[in-house]
Amino acid sequence: MTRLSALLLTPCLALAADTETSNLDWLAGCWATPDQIAQEVWAIEDDDLLLGFSVNIRDNKVGFYELMTIRRTSDNTWVFTARPAGQLPGSFDSSQTGEQSITFINPEHDYPQQITYRREGRELLATISLLGGANPTNFNKAACE
């Protein structure tokens, strides 16, 4: 982990470790690609809210970042909202949930229209695509060391 990413990730790791769990607790923690360029952190704020951010770091410089939330609604569904740097926020409603997976959709969004997270052991697999899975981009990240 680079010095810059350690500075960015450390406060969220402490928050994730010290909070109560929700039924999305499997998503909490720090996740990174093997080369450590792409990193994502999810922290549980309370049973109804997860806070996250994603960052790409090259040569100790942030190339891309986004702030994210996943909020439980009054009808017990989840809404994922991404706030990418320099772009308008986009929100996606949960369409499928599993024991360690969740899919969000927004047919009105340009790309992606579908976001899926799936946990497999110490790996977090994320896929963004058009609705129904067309034109997918996969992100495989392991728990940060």
DRENTORKOL-3810 file (N, C-alpha, C; in nm, 4 decimals):
REM DRENTORKOL-3810
@n.u->0.0851; n.v->-0.1170; n.w->0.0000; ca.u->0.0000; ca.v->0.0000; ca.w->0.0000; c.u->0.0898; c.v->0.1234; c.w->0.0000
@n.u->0.0571; n.v->0.2190; n.w->-0.0874; ca.u->0.1352; ca.v->0.3407; ca.w->-0.0943; c.u->0.1057; c.v->0.4298; c.w->0.0255
@n.u->0.1935; n.v->0.5267; n.w->0.0473; ca.u->0.1736; ca.v->0.6185; ca.w->0.1596; c.u->0.0431; c.v->0.6955; c.w->0.1438
@n.u->0.0144; n.v->0.7413; n.w->0.0200; ca.u->-0.1083; ca.v->0.8156; ca.w->-0.0043; c.u->-0.2308; c.v->0.7290; c.w->0.0221
@n.u->-0.2315; n.v->0.6060; n.w->-0.0279; ca.u->-0.3484; ca.v->0.5209; ca.w->-0.0053; c.u->-0.3624; c.v->0.4865; c.w->0.1420
@n.u->-0.2527; n.v->0.4693; n.w->0.2143; ca.u->-0.2613; ca.v->0.4422; ca.w->0.3577; c.u->-0.3267; c.v->0.5593; c.w->0.4306
@n.u->-0.2927; n.v->0.6811; n.w->0.3910; ca.u->-0.3542; ca.v->0.7990; ca.w->0.4525; c.u->-0.5038; c.v->0.8044; c.w->0.4228
@n.u->-0.5419; n.v->0.7676; n.w->0.3015; ca.u->-0.6832; ca.v->0.7707; ca.w->0.2641; c.u->-0.7630; c.v->0.6593; c.w->0.3295
@n.u->-0.7048; n.v->0.5405; n.w->0.3426; ca.u->-0.7790; ca.v->0.4242; ca.w->0.3861; c.u->-0.7857; c.v->0.4059; c.w->0.5368
@n.u->-0.6857; n.v->0.4476; n.w->0.6105; ca.u->-0.6786; ca.v->0.4196; ca.w->0.7530; c.u->-0.8009; c.v->0.4665; c.w->0.8314
@n.u->-0.8510; n.v->0.5900; n.w->0.8135; ca.u->-0.9688; ca.v->0.6301; ca.w->0.8920; c.u->-1.0900; c.v->0.5427; c.w->0.8639
@n.u->-1.1108; n.v->0.5026; n.w->0.7394; ca.u->-1.2276; ca.v->0.4206; ca.w->0.7064; c.u->-1.2128; c.v->0.2795; c.w->0.7586
@n.u->-1.0928; n.v->0.2260; n.w->0.7617; ca.u->-1.0735; ca.v->0.0920; ca.w->0.8152; c.u->-1.1084; c.v->0.0889; c.w->0.9629
@n.u->-1.0705; n.v->0.1923; n.w->1.0350; ca.u->-1.1041; ca.v->0.1980; ca.w->1.1778; c.u->-1.2549; c.v->0.2069; c.w->1.1958
@n.u->-1.3215; n.v->0.2864; n.w->1.1128; ca.u->-1.4662; ca.v->0.2997; ca.w->1.1221; c.u->-1.5335; c.v->0.1665; c.w->1.0933
@n.u->-1.4875; n.v->0.0951; n.w->0.9907; ca.u->-1.5484; ca.v->-0.0325; ca.w->0.9544; c.u->-1.5328; c.v->-0.1349; c.w->1.0659
@n.u->-1.4237; n.v->-0.1325; n.w->1.1358; ca.u->-1.3975; ca.v->-0.2317; ca.w->1.2387; c.u->-1.4761; c.v->-0.2058; c.w->1.3667
@n.u->-1.5154; n.v->-0.0815; n.w->1.3913; ca.u->-1.5752; ca.v->-0.0462; ca.w->1.5189; c.u->-1.7264; c.v->-0.0251; c.w->1.5153
@n.u->-1.7919; n.v->-0.0557; n.w->1.4050; ca.u->-1.9335; ca.v->-0.0275; ca.w->1.3965; c.u->-2.0160; c.v->-0.1543; c.w->1.4003
@n.u->-2.1460; n.v->-0.1364; n.w->1.4238; ca.u->-2.2374; ca.v->-0.2502; ca.w->1.4228; c.u->-2.2508; c.v->-0.3026; c.w->1.2802
@n.u->-2.2991; n.v->-0.4246; n.w->1.2674; ca.u->-2.3146; ca.v->-0.4820; ca.w->1.1344; c.u->-2.4573; c.v->-0.4683; c.w->1.0856
@n.u->-2.4730; n.v->-0.4776; n.w->0.9561; ca.u->-2.6035; ca.v->-0.4823; ca.w->0.8920; c.u->-2.6030; c.v->-0.6053; c.w->0.8038
@n.u->-2.7081; n.v->-0.6258; n.w->0.7258; ca.u->-2.7041; ca.v->-0.7421; ca.w->0.6406; c.u->-2.6188; c.v->-0.7207; c.w->0.5158
@n.u->-2.5493; n.v->-0.6101; n.w->0.5052; ca.u->-2.4471; ca.v->-0.5896; ca.w->0.4030; c.u->-2.3080; c.v->-0.5827; c.w->0.4666
@n.u->-2.2947; n.v->-0.6385; n.w->0.5874; ca.u->-2.1660; ca.v->-0.6320; ca.w->0.6570; c.u->-2.0550; c.v->-0.7034; c.w->0.5812
@n.u->-2.0866; n.v->-0.7964; n.w->0.4932; ca.u->-1.9869; ca.v->-0.8667; ca.w->0.4129; c.u->-1.9139; c.v->-0.7724; c.w->0.3174
@n.u->-1.9707; n.v->-0.6559; n.w->0.2892; ca.u->-1.9093; ca.v->-0.5589; ca.w->0.1989; c.u->-1.8085; c.v->-0.4686; c.w->0.2706
@n.u->-1.8204; n.v->-0.4570; n.w->0.4025; ca.u->-1.7346; ca.v->-0.3648; ca.w->0.4789; c.u->-1.5891; c.v->-0.4069; c.w->0.4721
@n.u->-1.5023; n.v->-0.3071; n.w->0.4612; ca.u->-1.3584; ca.v->-0.3306; ca.w->0.4627; c.u->-1.2894; c.v->-0.2612; c.w->0.3476
@n.u->-1.1629; n.v->-0.2940; n.w->0.3329; ca.u->-1.0776; ca.v->-0.2371; ca.w->0.2300; c.u->-1.0525; c.v->-0.3440; c.w->0.1241
@n.u->-1.0679; n.v->-0.3071; n.w->-0.0016; ca.u->-1.0510; ca.v->-0.3986; ca.w->-0.1141; c.u->-0.9576; c.v->-0.3354; c.w->-0.2157
@n.u->-0.8657; n.v->-0.4132; n.w->-0.2721; ca.u->-0.7701; ca.v->-0.3580; ca.w->-0.3679; c.u->-0.7364; c.v->-0.4594; c.w->-0.4765
@n.u->-0.7060; n.v->-0.4065; n.w->-0.5946; ca.u->-0.6569; ca.v->-0.4922; ca.w->-0.7013; c.u->-0.5165; c.v->-0.5397; c.w->-0.6631
@n.u->-0.4690; n.v->-0.6487; n.w->-0.7222; ca.u->-0.3360; ca.v->-0.6999; ca.w->-0.6849; c.u->-0.2238; c.v->-0.5970; c.w->-0.6996
@n.u->-0.2348; n.v->-0.5072; n.w->-0.7962; ca.u->-0.1314; ca.v->-0.4044; ca.w->-0.8149; c.u->-0.1526; c.v->-0.2830; c.w->-0.7252
@n.u->-0.2580; n.v->-0.2837; n.w->-0.6444; ca.u->-0.2929; ca.v->-0.1760; ca.w->-0.5505; c.u->-0.3329; c.v->-0.0452; c.w->-0.6184
@n.u->-0.3501; n.v->-0.0447; n.w->-0.7493; ca.u->-0.3876; ca.v->0.0786; ca.w->-0.8193; c.u->-0.5318; c.v->0.1165; c.w->-0.7890
@n.u->-0.6223; n.v->0.0209; n.w->-0.7954; ca.u->-0.7635; ca.v->0.0476; ca.w->-0.7668; c.u->-0.7953; c.v->-0.0027; c.w->-0.6269
@n.u->-0.8485; n.v->0.0854; n.w->-0.5442; ca.u->-0.8825; ca.v->0.0514; ca.w->-0.4068; c.u->-1.0228; c.v->0.1012; c.w->-0.3765
@n.u->-1.0926; n.v->0.0251; n.w->-0.2946; ca.u->-1.2296; ca.v->0.0586; ca.w->-0.2570; c.u->-1.2472; c.v->0.0276; c.w->-0.1091
@n.u->-1.3135; n.v->0.1160; n.w->-0.0379; ca.u->-1.3353; ca.v->0.0980; ca.w->0.1055; c.u->-1.4831; c.v->0.1186; c.w->0.1342
@n.u->-1.5391; n.v->0.0267; n.w->0.2135; ca.u->-1.6774; ca.v->0.0393; ca.w->0.2606; c.u->-1.6781; c.v->0.0325; c.w->0.4119
@n.u->-1.7458; n.v->0.1281; n.w->0.4731; ca.u->-1.7602; ca.v->0.1334; ca.w->0.6190; c.u->-1.9082; c.v->0.1372; c.w->0.6536
@n.u->-1.9458; n.v->0.0665; n.w->0.7585; ca.u->-2.0848; ca.v->0.0641; ca.w->0.8031; c.u->-2.1057; c.v->0.1799; c.w->0.8989
@n.u->-2.1906; n.v->0.2728; n.w->0.8588; ca.u->-2.2242; ca.v->0.3866; ca.w->0.9453; c.u->-2.3274; c.v->0.3432; c.w->1.0489
@n.u->-2.4311; n.v->0.2740; n.w->1.0050; ca.u->-2.5310; ca.v->0.2136; ca.w->1.0933; c.u->-2.6019; c.v->0.1040; c.w->1.0130
@n.u->-2.7036; n.v->0.0425; n.w->1.0692; ca.u->-2.7705; ca.v->-0.0690; ca.w->1.0017; c.u->-2.8326; c.v->-0.0302; c.w->0.8678
@n.u->-2.8527; n.v->0.0976; n.w->0.8454; ca.u->-2.9196; ca.v->0.1428; ca.w->0.7241; c.u->-2.8310; c.v->0.2228; c.w->0.6297
@n.u->-2.7018; n.v->0.2322; n.w->0.6582; ca.u->-2.6148; ca.v->0.3171; ca.w->0.5757; c.u->-2.4724; c.v->0.2648; c.w->0.5725
@n.u->-2.4191; n.v->0.2497; n.w->0.4511; ca.u->-2.2777; ca.v->0.2204; ca.w->0.4302; c.u->-2.2170; c.v->0.3389; c.w->0.3563
@n.u->-2.0978; n.v->0.3764; n.w->0.3950; ca.u->-2.0238; ca.v->0.4841; ca.w->0.3304; c.u->-1.9047; c.v->0.4222; c.w->0.2586
@n.u->-1.8778; n.v->0.4685; n.w->0.1368; ca.u->-1.7675; ca.v->0.4102; ca.w->0.0629; c.u->-1.6954; c.v->0.5113; c.w->-0.0224
@n.u->-1.5747; n.v->0.4737; n.w->-0.0628; ca.u->-1.5045; ca.v->0.5506; ca.w->-0.1640; c.u->-1.4163; c.v->0.4571; c.w->-0.2435
@n.u->-1.3940; n.v->0.4984; n.w->-0.3661; ca.u->-1.3081; ca.v->0.4240; ca.w->-0.4569; c.u->-1.2044; c.v->0.5218; c.w->-0.5090
@n.u->-1.0820; n.v->0.4732; n.w->-0.5239; ca.u->-0.9740; ca.v->0.5597; ca.w->-0.5699; c.u->-0.8771; c.v->0.4782; c.w->-0.6552
@n.u->-0.8284; n.v->0.5412; n.w->-0.7614; ca.u->-0.7210; ca.v->0.4829; ca.w->-0.8425; c.u->-0.5968; c.v->0.5677; c.w->-0.8202
@n.u->-0.4882; n.v->0.5020; n.w->-0.7829; ca.u->-0.3652; ca.v->0.5733; ca.w->-0.7499; c.u->-0.2523; c.v->0.5205; c.w->-0.8369
@n.u->-0.1852; n.v->0.6119; n.w->-0.9071; ca.u->-0.0672; ca.v->0.5780; ca.w->-0.9874; c.u->0.0422; c.v->0.6792; c.w->-0.9525
@n.u->0.1616; n.v->0.6281; n.w->-0.9292; ca.u->0.2749; ca.v->0.7154; ca.w->-0.8949; c.u->0.2421; c.v->0.8074; c.w->-0.7783
@n.u->0.1750; n.v->0.7527; n.w->-0.6765; ca.u->0.1356; ca.v->0.8272; ca.w->-0.5566; c.u->0.0447; c.v->0.9460; c.w->-0.5851
@n.u->-0.0279; n.v->0.9423; n.w->-0.6974; ca.u->-0.1219; ca.v->1.0483; ca.w->-0.7315; c.u->-0.2593; c.v->0.9879; c.w->-0.7569
@n.u->-0.3620; n.v->1.0566; n.w->-0.7099; ca.u->-0.4990; ca.v->1.0116; ca.w->-0.7318; c.u->-0.5380; c.v->1.0445; c.w->-0.8756
@n.u->-0.5736; n.v->0.9403; n.w->-0.9516; ca.u->-0.6158; ca.v->0.9607; ca.w->-1.0892; c.u->-0.7665; c.v->0.9715; c.w->-1.1014
@n.u->-0.8394; n.v->0.8976; n.w->-1.0189; ca.u->-0.9854; ca.v->0.8969; ca.w->-1.0208; c.u->-1.0326; c.v->0.8650; c.w->-0.8804
@n.u->-1.1448; n.v->0.9245; n.w->-0.8415; ca.u->-1.2054; ca.v->0.8871; ca.w->-0.7145; c.u->-1.3553; c.v->0.9085; c.w->-0.7223
@n.u->-1.4264; n.v->0.8365; n.w->-0.6382; ca.u->-1.5689; ca.v->0.8596; ca.w->-0.6224; c.u->-1.6094; c.v->0.8286; c.w->-0.4802
@n.u->-1.7064; n.v->0.9031; n.w->-0.4321; ca.u->-1.7665; ca.v->0.8800; ca.w->-0.3021; c.u->-1.8967; c.v->0.8052; c.w->-0.3254
@n.u->-1.9295; n.v->0.7116; n.w->-0.2354; ca.u->-2.0462; ca.v->0.6273; ca.w->-0.2555; c.u->-2.1217; c.v->0.6080; c.w->-0.1245
@n.u->-2.2503; n.v->0.5835; n.w->-0.1363; ca.u->-2.3321; ca.v->0.5443; ca.w->-0.0218; c.u->-2.4238; c.v->0.4306; c.w->-0.0661
@n.u->-2.4579; n.v->0.3462; n.w->0.0296; ca.u->-2.5648; ca.v->0.2490; ca.w->0.0125; c.u->-2.6570; c.v->0.2691; c.w->0.1315
@n.u->-2.7817; n.v->0.3062; n.w->0.1008; ca.u->-2.8772; ca.v->0.3415; ca.w->0.2062; c.u->-3.0002; c.v->0.2523; c.w->0.1956
@n.u->-3.0439; n.v->0.2002; n.w->0.3115; ca.u->-3.1678; ca.v->0.1218; ca.w->0.3151; c.u->-3.2866; c.v->0.2183; c.w->0.3170
@n.u->-3.3853; n.v->0.1901; n.w->0.2349; ca.u->-3.5041; ca.v->0.2748; ca.w->0.2269; c.u->-3.6111; c.v->0.2242; c.w->0.3234
@n.u->-3.7197; n.v->0.2990; n.w->0.3341; ca.u->-3.8279; ca.v->0.2610; ca.w->0.4257; c.u->-3.8969; c.v->0.1313; c.w->0.3841
@n.u->-3.8881; n.v->0.0939; n.w->0.2562; ca.u->-3.9471; ca.v->-0.0333; ca.w->0.2130; c.u->-3.8464; c.v->-0.1485; c.w->0.2167
@n.u->-3.7349; n.v->-0.1272; n.w->0.2882; ca.u->-3.6332; ca.v->-0.2294; ca.w->0.3142; c.u->-3.5561; c.v->-0.2725; c.w->0.1896
@n.u->-3.5464; n.v->-0.1843; n.w->0.0901; ca.u->-3.4584; ca.v->-0.2076; ca.w->-0.0236; c.u->-3.3363; c.v->-0.1181; c.w->-0.0053
@n.u->-3.2380; n.v->-0.1339; n.w->-0.0922; ca.u->-3.1146; ca.v->-0.0558; ca.w->-0.0827; c.u->-3.0998; c.v->0.0341; c.w->-0.2044
@n.u->-3.0411; n.v->0.1528; n.w->-0.1845; ca.u->-3.0112; ca.v->0.2451; ca.w->-0.2936; c.u->-2.8621; c.v->0.2764; c.w->-0.2889
@n.u->-2.7944; n.v->0.2486; n.w->-0.4001; ca.u->-2.6525; ca.v->0.2784; ca.w->-0.4177; c.u->-2.6425; c.v->0.4118; c.w->-0.4897
@n.u->-2.5683; n.v->0.5063; n.w->-0.4330; ca.u->-2.5453; ca.v->0.6354; ca.w->-0.4974; c.u->-2.3956; c.v->0.6576; c.w->-0.5112
@n.u->-2.3527; n.v->0.6847; n.w->-0.6355; ca.u->-2.2112; ca.v->0.7130; ca.w->-0.6638; c.u->-2.1973; c.v->0.8602; c.w->-0.6998
@n.u->-2.0911; n.v->0.9197; n.w->-0.6487; ca.u->-2.0596; ca.v->1.0589; ca.w->-0.6775; c.u->-1.9180; c.v->1.0647; c.w->-0.7346
@n.u->-1.9031; n.v->1.0312; n.w->-0.8650; ca.u->-1.7688; ca.v->1.0333; ca.w->-0.9251; c.u->-1.7165; c.v->1.1758; c.w->-0.9356
@n.u->-1.5867; n.v->1.1911; n.w->-0.9222; ca.u->-1.5245; ca.v->1.3230; ca.w->-0.9309; c.u->-1.5589; c.v->1.3884; c.w->-1.0643
@n.u->-1.6076; n.v->1.5114; n.w->-1.0581; ca.u->-1.6356; ca.v->1.5886; ca.w->-1.1775; c.u->-1.7627; c.v->1.5499; c.w->-1.2510
@n.u->-1.8450; n.v->1.4612; n.w->-1.1940; ca.u->-1.9675; ca.v->1.4181; ca.w->-1.2611; c.u->-2.0859; c.v->1.4311; c.w->-1.1654
@n.u->-2.2048; n.v->1.4290; n.w->-1.2223; ca.u->-2.3251; ca.v->1.4315; ca.w->-1.1401; c.u->-2.3434; c.v->1.2965; c.w->-1.0712
@n.u->-2.4044; n.v->1.2946; n.w->-0.9521; ca.u->-2.4285; ca.v->1.1664; ca.w->-0.8846; c.u->-2.5298; c.v->1.0823; c.w->-0.9610
@n.u->-2.5186; n.v->0.9516; n.w->-0.9426; ca.u->-2.6149; ca.v->0.8581; ca.w->-1.0006; c.u->-2.6607; c.v->0.7606; c.w->-0.8938
@n.u->-2.7900; n.v->0.7297; n.w->-0.8921; ca.u->-2.8448; ca.v->0.6374; ca.w->-0.7936; c.u->-2.9016; c.v->0.5140; c.w->-0.8630
@n.u->-2.8888; n.v->0.4000; n.w->-0.7950; ca.u->-2.9291; ca.v->0.2701; ca.w->-0.8474; c.u->-3.0034; c.v->0.1959; c.w->-0.7376
@n.u->-3.1174; n.v->0.1370; n.w->-0.7708; ca.u->-3.1985; ca.v->0.0625; ca.w->-0.6741; c.u->-3.1585; c.v->-0.0843; c.w->-0.6726
@n.u->-3.1615; n.v->-0.1456; n.w->-0.5543; ca.u->-3.1301; ca.v->-0.2882; ca.w->-0.5464; c.u->-3.2387; c.v->-0.3667; c.w->-0.6185
@n.u->-3.1951; n.v->-0.4667; n.w->-0.6948; ca.u->-3.2899; ca.v->-0.5506; ca.w->-0.7680; c.u->-3.2802; c.v->-0.6961; c.w->-0.7244
@n.u->-3.1617; n.v->-0.7374; n.w->-0.6796; ca.u->-3.1410; ca.v->-0.8739; ca.w->-0.6312; c.u->-3.0442; c.v->-0.8674; c.w->-0.5143
@n.u->-3.0731; n.v->-0.9433; n.w->-0.4096; ca.u->-2.9796; ca.v->-0.9549; ca.w->-0.2990; c.u->-2.9635; c.v->-1.1022; c.w->-0.2658
@n.u->-2.8427; n.v->-1.1380; n.w->-0.2281; ca.u->-2.8124; ca.v->-1.2735; ca.w->-0.1852; c.u->-2.7417; c.v->-1.2671; c.w->-0.0518
@n.u->-2.6969; n.v->-1.3814; n.w->-0.0032; ca.u->-2.6300; ca.v->-1.3839; ca.w->0.1263; c.u->-2.5038; c.v->-1.2983; c.w->0.1251
@n.u->-2.4278; n.v->-1.3008; n.w->0.0147; ca.u->-2.3091; ca.v->-1.2173; ca.w->0.0015; c.u->-2.3010; c.v->-1.1574; c.w->-0.1386
@n.u->-2.4149; n.v->-1.1078; n.w->-0.1862; ca.u->-2.4172; ca.v->-1.0414; ca.w->-0.3168; c.u->-2.5339; c.v->-0.9436; c.w->-0.3212
@n.u->-2.5181; n.v->-0.8449; n.w->-0.4070; ca.u->-2.6256; ca.v->-0.7478; ca.w->-0.4283; c.u->-2.6089; c.v->-0.6884; c.w->-0.5675
@n.u->-2.7209; n.v->-0.6656; n.w->-0.6349; ca.u->-2.7225; ca.v->-0.6031; ca.w->-0.7667; c.u->-2.8102; c.v->-0.4794; c.w->-0.7610
@n.u->-2.7601; n.v->-0.3713; n.w->-0.8207; ca.u->-2.8317; ca.v->-0.2446; ca.w->-0.8284; c.u->-2.8558; c.v->-0.2123; c.w->-0.9756
@n.u->-2.9707; n.v->-0.1513; n.w->-1.0060; ca.u->-2.9990; ca.v->-0.1134; ca.w->-1.1442; c.u->-3.0541; c.v->0.0279; c.w->-1.1537
@n.u->-3.0265; n.v->0.0901; n.w->-1.2680; ca.u->-3.0855; ca.v->0.2179; ca.w->-1.3057; c.u->-3.0936; c.v->0.2194; c.w->-1.4585
@n.u->-3.2077; n.v->0.1790; n.w->-1.5156; ca.u->-3.2210; ca.v->0.1720; ca.w->-1.6618; c.u->-3.2068; c.v->0.3076; c.w->-1.7315
@n.u->-3.2234; n.v->0.4175; n.w->-1.6574; ca.u->-3.2154; ca.v->0.5515; ca.w->-1.7165; c.u->-3.0719; c.v->0.6037; c.w->-1.7242
@n.u->-2.9785; n.v->0.5399; n.w->-1.6565; ca.u->-2.8388; ca.v->0.5854; ca.w->-1.6542; c.u->-2.7710; c.v->0.5425; c.w->-1.7839
@n.u->-2.6721; n.v->0.6209; n.w->-1.8295; ca.u->-2.6054; ca.v->0.5858; ca.w->-1.9545; c.u->-2.5182; c.v->0.4605; c.w->-1.9376
@n.u->-2.4175; n.v->0.4670; n.w->-1.8578; ca.u->-2.3329; ca.v->0.3513; ca.w->-1.8259; c.u->-2.2625; c.v->0.3804; c.w->-1.6961
@n.u->-2.2665; n.v->0.2901; n.w->-1.6040; ca.u->-2.3343; ca.v->0.1611; ca.w->-1.6076; c.u->-2.4831; c.v->0.1759; c.w->-1.5766
@n.u->-2.5594; n.v->0.0740; n.w->-1.6105; ca.u->-2.7001; ca.v->0.0652; ca.w->-1.5726; c.u->-2.7204; c.v->-0.0404; c.w->-1.4648
@n.u->-2.6204; n.v->-0.1244; n.w->-1.4482; ca.u->-2.6281; ca.v->-0.2334; ca.w->-1.3501; c.u->-2.4931; c.v->-0.2459; c.w->-1.2795
@n.u->-2.4982; n.v->-0.2595; n.w->-1.1473; ca.u->-2.3776; ca.v->-0.2749; ca.w->-1.0644; c.u->-2.4003; c.v->-0.3952; c.w->-0.9739
@n.u->-2.3080; n.v->-0.4896; n.w->-0.9779; ca.u->-2.3195; ca.v->-0.6086; ca.w->-0.8945; c.u->-2.1945; c.v->-0.6233; c.w->-0.8088
@n.u->-2.2150; n.v->-0.6482; n.w->-0.6803; ca.u->-2.1077; ca.v->-0.6826; ca.w->-0.5872; c.u->-2.1318; c.v->-0.8256; c.w->-0.5402
@n.u->-2.0247; n.v->-0.9033; n.w->-0.5362; ca.u->-2.0334; ca.v->-1.0405; ca.w->-0.4861; c.u->-1.9059; c.v->-1.0723; c.w->-0.4094
@n.u->-1.9227; n.v->-1.1204; n.w->-0.2888; ca.u->-1.8080; ca.v->-1.1569; ca.w->-0.2049; c.u->-1.7852; c.v->-1.3063; c.w->-0.2148
@n.u->-1.6598; n.v->-1.3442; n.w->-0.2400; ca.u->-1.6190; ca.v->-1.4844; ca.w->-0.2431; c.u->-1.4937; c.v->-1.4968; c.w->-0.1563
@n.u->-1.5126; n.v->-1.5366; n.w->-0.0317; ca.u->-1.3997; ca.v->-1.5474; ca.w->0.0608; c.u->-1.3357; c.v->-1.4124; c.w->0.0844
@n.u->-1.2060; n.v->-1.4020; n.w->0.0541; ca.u->-1.1326; ca.v->-1.2769; ca.w->0.0731; c.u->-1.1322; c.v->-1.1901; c.w->-0.0525
@n.u->-1.2192; n.v->-1.2215; n.w->-0.1484; ca.u->-1.2275; ca.v->-1.1437; ca.w->-0.2712; c.u->-1.3632; c.v->-1.0762; c.w->-0.2847
@n.u->-1.3606; n.v->-0.9555; n.w->-0.3402; ca.u->-1.4814; ca.v->-0.8819; ca.w->-0.3735; c.u->-1.4832; c.v->-0.8682; c.w->-0.5249
@n.u->-1.5850; n.v->-0.9220; n.w->-0.5864; ca.u->-1.6001; ca.v->-0.9166; ca.w->-0.7306; c.u->-1.7082; c.v->-0.8144; c.w->-0.7627
@n.u->-1.6737; n.v->-0.7150; n.w->-0.8417; ca.u->-1.7688; ca.v->-0.6116; ca.w->-0.8808; c.u->-1.7779; c.v->-0.6105; c.w->-1.0329
@n.u->-1.9000; n.v->-0.5964; n.w->-1.0825; ca.u->-1.9221; ca.v->-0.5884; ca.w->-1.2267; c.u->-2.0156; c.v->-0.4722; c.w->-1.2538
@n.u->-1.9751; n.v->-0.3879; n.w->-1.3496; ca.u->-2.0637; ca.v->-0.2834; ca.w->-1.3988; c.u->-2.0972; c.v->-0.3196; c.w->-1.5429
@n.u->-2.2217; n.v->-0.2905; n.w->-1.5839; ca.u->-2.2647; ca.v->-0.3295; ca.w->-1.7178; c.u->-2.3888; c.v->-0.2514; c.w->-1.7567
@n.u->-2.4326; n.v->-0.2764; n.w->-1.8795; ca.u->-2.5640; ca.v->-0.2313; ca.w->-1.9203; c.u->-2.6672; c.v->-0.3228; c.w->-1.8562
@n.u->-2.7922; n.v->-0.2841; n.w->-1.8589; ca.u->-2.8984; ca.v->-0.3636; ca.w->-1.8007; c.u->-2.8977; c.v->-0.5039; c.w->-1.8615
@n.u->-2.9083; n.v->-0.6050; n.w->-1.7786; ca.u->-2.9061; ca.v->-0.7430; ca.w->-1.8256; c.u->-2.7668; c.v->-0.8006; c.w->-1.8403
@n.u->-2.6627; n.v->-0.7218; n.w->-1.8137; ca.u->-2.5263; ca.v->-0.7730; ca.w->-1.8154; c.u->-2.4471; c.v->-0.7482; c.w->-1.9423
@n.u->-2.5031; n.v->-0.6785; n.w->-2.0404; ca.u->-2.4299; ca.v->-0.6505; ca.w->-2.1641; c.u->-2.3164; c.v->-0.5516; c.w->-2.1388
@n.u->-2.2082; n.v->-0.5649; n.w->-2.2132; ca.u->-2.0925; ca.v->-0.4753; ca.w->-2.2070; c.u->-2.0339; c.v->-0.4663; c.w->-2.0652
@n.u->-2.0002; n.v->-0.5809; n.w->-2.0047; ca.u->-1.9532; ca.v->-0.5804; ca.w->-1.8652; c.u->-1.8078; c.v->-0.5361; c.w->-1.8496
@n.u->-1.7809; n.v->-0.4749; n.w->-1.7363; ca.u->-1.6452; ca.v->-0.4474; ca.w->-1.6900; c.u->-1.6354; c.v->-0.5074; c.w->-1.5506
@n.u->-1.5355; n.v->-0.5938; n.w->-1.5308; ca.u->-1.5196; ca.v->-0.6641; ca.w->-1.4030; c.u->-1.4045; c.v->-0.6051; c.w->-1.3234
@n.u->-1.4230; n.v->-0.6009; n.w->-1.1934; ca.u->-1.3205; ca.v->-0.5556; ca.w->-1.1005; c.u->-1.3059; c.v->-0.6640; c.w->-0.9931
@n.u->-1.1914; n.v->-0.7276; n.w->-0.9884; ca.u->-1.1651; ca.v->-0.8289; ca.w->-0.8870; c.u->-1.0677; c.v->-0.7703; c.w->-0.7861
@n.u->-1.1107; n.v->-0.7629; n.w->-0.6618; ca.u->-1.0292; ca.v->-0.7023; ca.w->-0.5574; c.u->-1.0205; c.v->-0.7991; c.w->-0.4387
@n.u->-0.9069; n.v->-0.7976; n.w->-0.3749; ca.u->-0.8862; ca.v->-0.8805; ca.w->-0.2553; c.u->-0.8825; c.v->-0.7895; c.w->-0.1336
@n.u->-0.9083; n.v->-0.8496; n.w->-0.0176; ca.u->-0.9006; ca.v->-0.7739; ca.w->0.1067; c.u->-0.7613; c.v->-0.7141; c.w->0.1215
@n.u->-0.7539; n.v->-0.5877; n.w->0.1610; ca.u->-0.6253; ca.v->-0.5198; ca.w->0.1784; c.u->-0.5484; c.v->-0.5864; c.w->0.2920
@n.u->-0.4198; n.v->-0.5906; n.w->0.2768; ca.u->-0.3334; ca.v->-0.6480; ca.w->0.3787; c.u->-0.2908; c.v->-0.5412; c.w->0.4771
END
